[in-house]
Amino acid sequence: MFVMELSYTAPIEAVEEQMDAHLAWLDGYYASGVFLASGRKVPRDGGMILARGVSRGEIEEIAAGDPFVVAGVCAYRITEFIATKTSAGLAAVRETLP
């Protein structure tokens, strides 16, 4: 599983110009089952995405295709972890140690 942390690298006005394209990009990965949750950070200097079901290389490619990245308004920090314990609502994404 991956925690994808977005940090804005441009003024919020430039981020907002790309928001519709970013939301459409998110929708595609929700539809494919890769993204589990996402939202803005507080304070609003970026966002977070929880993702699963792909390799490290694939998640890096996914991040590189974000319209925010393409437009140069954000950078990603990606952390991989093994979700060995979850709430009941996330039981379907629980993982086991190799």
Secondary structure, 3 states (H helix, E strand, C coil): CEEEEEEECCCHHHHHHCHHHHHHHHHHHHHCCCEEEEEECCCCCEEEEEECCCCHHHHHHHHHCCHHHHCCCEEEEEEECCCCCCCHHHHHHCCCCC
